[in-house]
Amino acid sequence: MVEPETYPIGLEEIDALASRAGRVIEKLRSRVYSPGSSKTLDLRFNVRSAAEMSGRTEKALRDAESDGRLPQPDKDPVTGRRTGYSLAEVNRIREAFGTLPRRAPTDPACVLAVQNFKGGVGKSTVVTHLAQYLALKGYRVCVIDCDSQASTTSIFGLNPDIDVDEEEDTLYPFFRHGGPASLHYALRATYWPGIALIPANLGLYDAEYEFAARMAREQDFVLDRLRGGIETISDQFDVILLDPPPALGMISLSVLRAANAIIVPAPPNNIDFGSTAHFLRMMASTLGELARHGGARGYHFVKILATKMNDQKSAHGAIKRMMDAVFPQDMLGAVLKDSAEIDNATANLMTVYELTGAATRTETHKRCRVYLDAVGREVETEIRKTWPSHHDALRREGIL
């Protein structure tokens, strides 16, 4: 009789590893999530910036405040100087001047998935910074965190283990049999004016099993459920950003089905580029299979974004040139370069856009903002192209 093999690492040891990792995560989160506190946005804009953001001159802004079209600005009681405008106040100025850049009611909301079936490509970094870039411009944005790792949820100030209940706050109950008819139950306002969030936590992973069970009973379930849910809230937003899991599963398939535009983040190295090519093949195959069962699905645009680009690495430059040659019409011209500024902000569960004070005056920060703004501006243009009401303005700007 052969004796069963024994191994030094078993269930108890794995459980102990998980517990130790959990304690480290708690320590990291405790630096950001103080008991009883919530994340706030401390950005303030001077009169010049507020006027530029509103598409008007400083004089026009001051005149509107003088004649009562806009409220008088807050002033420091000691110096008498303006204390600056919050983003919410800038949006009120835009509304007064009629310069909010939103879509017309007849334009479709852009449902944009930032998707790749490989982790570590900068997916959540793109989602969070793009959401905040668009909010700074005055758009109404909804971020739907479809990834049980909940990185995006954490960046937006929620502790997934404490502040989020998978039975009430995530997509999970929506995917369950007999779940809510719309996604309104899960929408949360955030500390960013103009951004709402549907959060995630580890419990969302159970939705994969829920999908499998329901697929056995309802063959078209995976094709339509998330898309139908997004349609129930899309009238409230200009852009809905989807952050799916970095794997080909039921939730990822439903994201492909729900989105009407896709950004594929792809670092310029051999392994990640190979994974991206594999993702595109799987995407084509999957959409073809889904079309046979539930109708074809197309997109306003599918763009590849080079992420984590390091100019000091010659291989990155070579692969980026190859990407440009292989996908001449499909690459975004902007590149999200590797930056310590993003890493440092993420370590504190923040984004580069919400940093304030001395941190924003370094050359590293300024360079990083240039990269992020270039990506945001190009994606914004692609989004506006999908809105017929913006076409005349785009022609005047020489874009169409």
ChimeraX attribute file (.defattr): number of C-alpha atoms within 10 A of each C-alpha:
attribute: neighborCount
match mode: 1-to-1
recipient: residues
	/A:1	3
	/A:2	4
	/A:3	5
	/A:4	6
	/A:5	5
	/A:6	7
	/A:7	6
	/A:8	5
	/A:9	8
	/A:10	9
	/A:11	8
	/A:12	9
	/A:13	11
	/A:14	11
	/A:15	11
	/A:16	11
	/A:17	11
	/A:18	12
	/A:19	12
	/A:20	12
	/A:21	11
	/A:22	12
	/A:23	11
	/A:24	12
	/A:25	11
	/A:26	14
	/A:27	11
	/A:28	14
	/A:29	17
	/A:30	12
	/A:31	10
	/A:32	19
	/A:33	18
	/A:34	10
	/A:35	7
	/A:36	5
	/A:37	9
	/A:38	12
	/A:39	16
	/A:40	12
	/A:41	15
	/A:42	13
	/A:43	15
	/A:44	16
	/A:45	16
	/A:46	12
	/A:47	20
	/A:48	15
	/A:49	16
	/A:50	24
	/A:51	20
	/A:52	12
	/A:53	21
	/A:54	25
	/A:55	17
	/A:56	16
	/A:57	16
	/A:58	16
	/A:59	12
	/A:60	13
	/A:61	22
	/A:62	15
	/A:63	13
	/A:64	17
	/A:65	15
	/A:66	12
	/A:67	10
	/A:68	9
	/A:69	13
	/A:70	17
	/A:71	13
	/A:72	13
	/A:73	14
	/A:74	12
	/A:75	12
	/A:76	10
	/A:77	9
	/A:78	6
	/A:79	8
	/A:80	9
	/A:81	11
	/A:82	14
	/A:83	16
	/A:84	20
	/A:85	19
	/A:86	17
	/A:87	23
	/A:88	15
	/A:89	18
	/A:90	24
	/A:91	24
	/A:92	18
	/A:93	26
	/A:94	21
	/A:95	14
	/A:96	15
	/A:97	17
	/A:98	11
	/A:99	16
	/A:100	20
	/A:101	17
	/A:102	19
	/A:103	22
	/A:104	13
	/A:105	12
	/A:106	10
	/A:107	16
	/A:108	17
	/A:109	26
	/A:110	24
	/A:111	26
	/A:112	27
	/A:113	26
	/A:114	25
	/A:115	29
	/A:116	30
	/A:117	21
	/A:118	19
	/A:119	14
	/A:120	15
	/A:121	23
	/A:122	22
	/A:123	25
	/A:124	25
	/A:125	22
	/A:126	23
	/A:127	23
	/A:128	22
	/A:129	21
	/A:130	22
	/A:131	23
	/A:132	23
	/A:133	19
	/A:134	22
	/A:135	21
	/A:136	20
	/A:137	21
	/A:138	26
	/A:139	23
	/A:140	23
	/A:141	26
	/A:142	27
	/A:143	26
	/A:144	25
	/A:145	26
	/A:146	25
	/A:147	25
	/A:148	22
	/A:149	19
	/A:150	23
	/A:151	23
	/A:152	27
	/A:153	27
	/A:154	22
	/A:155	20
	/A:156	22
	/A:157	19
	/A:158	24
	/A:159	21
	/A:160	21
	/A:161	15
	/A:162	8
	/A:163	14
	/A:164	19
	/A:165	17
	/A:166	23
	/A:167	13
	/A:168	12
	/A:169	21
	/A:170	26
	/A:171	29
	/A:172	24
	/A:173	20
	/A:174	22
	/A:175	23
	/A:176	17
	/A:177	11
	/A:178	8
	/A:179	11
	/A:180	15
	/A:181	12
	/A:182	16
	/A:183	21
	/A:184	13
	/A:185	15
	/A:186	21
	/A:187	17
	/A:188	15
	/A:189	12
	/A:190	19
	/A:191	15
	/A:192	21
	/A:193	20
	/A:194	23
	/A:195	24
	/A:196	23
	/A:197	21
	/A:198	23
	/A:199	31
	/A:200	31
	/A:201	28
	/A:202	15
	/A:203	18
	/A:204	27
	/A:205	18
	/A:206	14
	/A:207	20
	/A:208	15
	/A:209	13
	/A:210	17
	/A:211	21
	/A:212	15
	/A:213	13
	/A:214	16
	/A:215	15
	/A:216	10
	/A:217	9
	/A:218	11
	/A:219	11
	/A:220	14
	/A:221	17
	/A:222	23
	/A:223	22
	/A:224	14
	/A:225	18
	/A:226	23
	/A:227	18
	/A:228	14
	/A:229	19
	/A:230	19
	/A:231	14
	/A:232	13
	/A:233	16
	/A:234	18
	/A:235	13
	/A:236	14
	/A:237	20
	/A:238	26
	/A:239	25
	/A:240	25
	/A:241	23
	/A:242	26
	/A:243	26
	/A:244	28
	/A:245	25
	/A:246	17
	/A:247	16
	/A:248	16
	/A:249	15
	/A:250	19
	/A:251	23
	/A:252	24
	/A:253	19
	/A:254	19
	/A:255	28
	/A:256	27
	/A:257	23
	/A:258	23
	/A:259	23
	/A:260	21
	/A:261	21
	/A:262	23
	/A:263	22
	/A:264	25
	/A:265	28
	/A:266	28
	/A:267	28
	/A:268	26
	/A:269	19
	/A:270	12
	/A:271	9
	/A:272	18
	/A:273	19
	/A:274	13
	/A:275	18
	/A:276	23
	/A:277	13
	/A:278	15
	/A:279	19
	/A:280	15
	/A:281	12
	/A:282	14
	/A:283	17
	/A:284	12
	/A:285	12
	/A:286	15
	/A:287	20
	/A:288	14
	/A:289	13
	/A:290	19
	/A:291	14
	/A:292	10
	/A:293	12
	/A:294	16
	/A:295	11
	/A:296	12
	/A:297	14
	/A:298	12
	/A:299	13
	/A:300	15
	/A:301	15
	/A:302	20
	/A:303	19
	/A:304	23
	/A:305	24
	/A:306	27
	/A:307	21
	/A:308	20
	/A:309	19
	/A:310	16
	/A:311	11
	/A:312	8
	/A:313	10
	/A:314	10
	/A:315	14
	/A:316	19
	/A:317	16
	/A:318	12
	/A:319	16
	/A:320	21
	/A:321	14
	/A:322	13
	/A:323	18
	/A:324	16
	/A:325	11
	/A:326	11
	/A:327	13
	/A:328	12
	/A:329	12
	/A:330	15
	/A:331	20
	/A:332	21
	/A:333	15
	/A:334	19
	/A:335	20
	/A:336	24
	/A:337	18
	/A:338	17
	/A:339	16
	/A:340	12
	/A:341	21
	/A:342	21
	/A:343	15
	/A:344	13
	/A:345	16
	/A:346	16
	/A:347	14
	/A:348	13
	/A:349	21
	/A:350	21
	/A:351	20
	/A:352	23
	/A:353	22
	/A:354	15
	/A:355	16
	/A:356	13
	/A:357	8
	/A:358	7
	/A:359	13
	/A:360	16
	/A:361	10
	/A:362	10
	/A:363	10
	/A:364	14
	/A:365	18
	/A:366	15
	/A:367	14
	/A:368	20
	/A:369	17
	/A:370	13
	/A:371	16
	/A:372	22
	/A:373	19
	/A:374	17
	/A:375	22
	/A:376	21
	/A:377	16
	/A:378	14
	/A:379	20
	/A:380	17
	/A:381	13
	/A:382	19
	/A:383	21
	/A:384	21
	/A:385	17
	/A:386	19
	/A:387	19
	/A:388	15
	/A:389	16
	/A:390	18
	/A:391	15
	/A:392	12
	/A:393	13
	/A:394	15
	/A:395	10
	/A:396	9
	/A:397	9
	/A:398	8
	/A:399	12
	/A:400	10
